[in-house]
Amino acid sequence: MKAIILAAGAGKRMRPLTLTTHKTLLKIAERTLLDRIIDLLVANKVTQITIVTGYRSEEIREHVTTHHPSLNFQFIHNHRYAETNNIYSLAMAIEEILIDDDIVLIESDLVVESSVFKRLFASPHPNVALVDRYRTGMDGTVVTVVDGIVTNVIPPHLQGADFNFADKYKTLNIYKFSKEFCQGTFKNLLTYYAKVIDSQCYYEVILGMIIAMQRDVIHAEILEGDCWAELDDPNDFDSANYLFDSGNRYSLVQRSHGSYWNYDLLDFCYLRNMYFPTGAVISELRNGLPALIHNYGSSQEILNLKLAYHLLCREENVTVLNGAAQVYPILSRFFAGQRVLLPSPTFGEYHRIFPNAEYYFDEVGISGHRLVDRVHSYDVIVFVNPNNPTGTTLISDWICGLAEASPDKFIIVDESFIDFSNQPSLVSLLEEDPLPNIIVIKSLSKTLGVPGIRLGYTYSFNQEFNNFLHSNIPIWNLNSIAEHFLEIILKHRDAIAKSFEQTAKDRAEFANMLESLPIVEKVFPSGGNFLLTKLHLNRPQANTLAEKLLVEQSIYVKDVSSRFRGDGAFFRLAIRTKTDSDRLIKQLEYNIPNIPHSSKKLGSLNPSE
């Protein structure tokens, strides 16, 4: 068997990485793409390798001859690489090489694990395309498959706005063709089309013709969880490194703080409502997408009104935010020089915007009496209710009472998780009995399950603060998709309420499951869509466990041990579906051997008052 590697392209979409290096010589986990491909070919006893070069051809020649001196490569140079596509490069190769054996055809911008090549070479069929189920982030040629046979080849230019990817398969651009196939219709069509009709298209067009004319059969080998990545642009590098650089996988995911659609992981770290938006809401957003992306959103005044409809509150007191995080730097400026009291531990942004703040401790539970005794020493008191990561939930009426008794103090209350608790939002209480010294902050991304469209708000009767906030917000503060979501949710109040109820039920069941595990020392009560869990581990062991879960099981958990005083080990675990929770429980129960047990317990803590 022989191999053809197509490596002529300039990798324009990969710029700026390819300005000084050929794309196939870029490294994933310290190994170049080309070296990986060659090593896999050799491992499968393919040593007659033809490389079609073009852009930076001498660089490729020098690299492969230096790093693979025992192999005899055949190089074919496509001098028209800048003006042609892969159909022309392949036509050159098929014409020039001696076709006296079957051919493996490979694009040079791929990273695959060894099992992928094993599937190709183990296939009993003479003509085989490796394909995988289509997923978000993929692009390029797709195919339809019926009974293991490719029935239609659809290149990118035929994938219109209404194209349905649901039943399609992505080609890996790795093929095995028989000698007879390469000598016959395929060669004739390929070379004629490339020379006479169109040298700027993809060679898959020819495969589509052969299938449509029923001149030959190409079987599909469908991957079943095998790791592979195609590197079309610089963004693909993180995805490929996640798959193939297991030693740095944990740090890569931690550093990104999101964009997890690029990674195949089960996310118990970041928090969102798993039961909203419903399918009906998603469908309505999808149907409106063309109009939404072609139009500007409304002004802040209109946005505030639309959110007020949802909150059932006065529009002059509410300010829509592009995610709750938008208000943090504004709070920092508004309260500059003020004495601030924060909970500890809590959401890290509060420590960042108030670097000189002092703390009251929540480990786990807050003494209302001790807190009241300290209020007189500060200008601003911050509550996160329920608190993140502890889950401690204060009584909403108690917070209002504290604010009423301290009219000269500002009370900031972050209610991002309040809907999952047994306490009402301060918004409803303040609508009845206004207090000008309370500022409510809320992230809607968590409660409504849409962190990707960035939604939040503040609510306050303090007009000085509201005016300052409005002066620091642009006229177009939300994208149109987020605004339309605010319109849609008015029709789905029942579904939203049910999603909160189901989350609370799942939380109770998940807590019971966790408490039954030998590795778990304690699960703390929580009013949020997460559970703080203390482990029978020390902190280095907890960190190792978190990394092990991601690297070996693709489960991402939040190690919050460093947020607490002492040496206890803590995970904050998101509330997900029963199926997801079962998967995590199984890994914690069966796949963590030799866990040392600790006799240490948390000191006694007062419950919320």
Helices and strands as residue ranges (DSSP letters): E 2-7, G 12-14, G 23-25, E 27-28, E 31-32, H 33-43, E 48-53, H 57-67, E 73-77, H 86-96, E 103-107, E 110-112, H 114-122, E 128-133, E 142-146, E 149-154, G 156-158, E 169-177, H 179-183, H 185-192, I 193-197, H 204-212, E 219-222, E 228-230, H 235-244, G 246-248, H 249-256, G 260-262, E 266-267, H 279-293, H 300-311, G 315-317, E 318-321, G 324-327, H 328-334, E 340-344, H 348-353, E 358-361, H 368-375, E 380-384, H 396-405, E 410-414, G 418-420, H 426-432, E 438-443, H 444-447, G 451-453, E 456-460, H 463-471, H 480-488, G 489-492, H 493-515, E 520-523, E 530-535, H 539-553, E 555-556, E 558-559, G 561-563, E 569-574, H 578-590
